[in-house]
Amino acid sequence: MSLDSCQLLLNHHMWIEVKKAQTLAIAEMWKEAFEGEGIPARIMPKTGLPIGQEVAPYSILVPQDKEHVIKDILRKL
């Protein structure tokens, strides 16, 4: 499985990309918003650099079985 596909096996869950962000601050905002709705979320740098680079593209990932919930949340925004 490749990082490019944004389908990662972490903690026995299949994680999928639901949003992209151009900075760490925006990625953290999306992560907190999803977690505020009760959905676990992860941030992964898209460049292969370690997390913590402020100006770099990031993927926001959620468990695959929560994708429909995220779609509903994003539709309401």
Secondary structure, DSSP 8 states (H G I E B T S, - for coil): --GGGT-EEETTEEEEEEEEESSHHHHHHHHHHHHHTT---EEEESSSS-TT-SSS-EEEEEEGGGHHHHHHHHHH-
